[in-house]
């Protein structure tokens, strides 16, 4: 499966447009991470616990998008985008979406 944020793949031809595919996950903060984040807010520095949480969330959302693309017969997802939104206090959604296509 080819995944890209551009609209076309050089040297490849789009032979079938299969529509929008998406994947999302909602994750809640961890109490231990909150304590460390509070300390970082005082002393400064990267909030590594949250960085890891967001990386895991992006990976999961991307995997769900890929599964949906495979289900419709795609061999590529083009023009991939990510969005983040707050669902409730302490929880956020990561949303991945793109255009499923068949390339030749």
Secondary structure, 3 states (H helix, E strand, C coil): CEECCCCCCCCCCEEEEEEEEEEEEEEECCHHHHHHHHHHHHHCCCCHHHHHHHHHHHHHHHHHHHHHHHHCCCCEEEEEEEEEEEEECCEEEEEEEEEEEEEC
